[in-house]
Structure formats: structure tokens, C-alpha cells
């Protein structure tokens, strides 16, 4: 999911930004009508929302790089190779997956900042926790059915 997000979110951002710039002449016309009180703040809010994606991406990138640097110090310093140690390869894959999930919530965080709404942040957290919810529900269902952790019939 993170790999797909890395490729598609910049394209979606560019598409939305291009459409916003393209409808600017229409917005100018609408701003000369009595609808200016509704049109102009909404248009500026959407422009601010789309422009906030880049700084938030930069912050996510900073935290992703620092967490990888902490998790894999030998590789960052050039002392070890990720190919020689499967445990390090696994840890790197986990860190990249977490960073990919963090990039998914960038538009939600930007919307939270623009709208000052707590609903956007709740939706963003739901996006991150969503994949793990299915595993938890499956383990709970198998435990409730009598296939507890002490049994050999645990189903995931």
C-alpha cells in the first residue's frame, strides 16, 4: 500500500492542483457576484490544503529517515550490508511499510490543519490502524471459538 501511495499521491496532488489553477478564471467571475462570501474562503481553503501536502511530506520523510537510522545503525554508517543479514532486511521492510502508511495520511493531516477539525485526524488514524484491525478480529474470533493460543488450531 505504501509503494502505491508513493507513486499515486503526487499524481493526484498534481491533478487537483492543476484543476484548481484551471478554474481560477471561473472563481474570479464568481467573486464578482454576491457569492463571494462562500466561494472565496472555500477556494483559498482548498488551495491551502493542497499546498500543505509538501511540508507534511517533508516532516514524514524526516521521521522515516530518522527511524530507519535508529533501527539500522550499521547499514547507515556503511559497516554492514542489508543483504548479509536477513534480520536487518526484515527490519528495513517494516520501517519502509510504516513510512508508506504515514504518507497515506498526509492529505488527512493537511485537511485537519485547514479545517481545524478533529474528524480528519480520526480518519487518518483509522487509515493507519485499519490493516491491523482485521488480524485482531480474526485472532479474537478464533479464541472465542475455542481455538485459544494454547491450542494448535489457531487460525489467522
Secondary structure, 3 states (H helix, E strand, C coil): CHHHHHHHHHHHHHHHHHHHHHCHHHHHHHHCCCCHHHHHHHHHHHHHHHHHHHHHHHHHHHHHHHHHHHHCHHHHCCCCCCCCCHHHHHHHHHHHHHHHHHHHCHHHHHHHHHHCCHHHHHHHHHHHHHHHHHHHHHHHHHHHCCCCCCCCCCCC
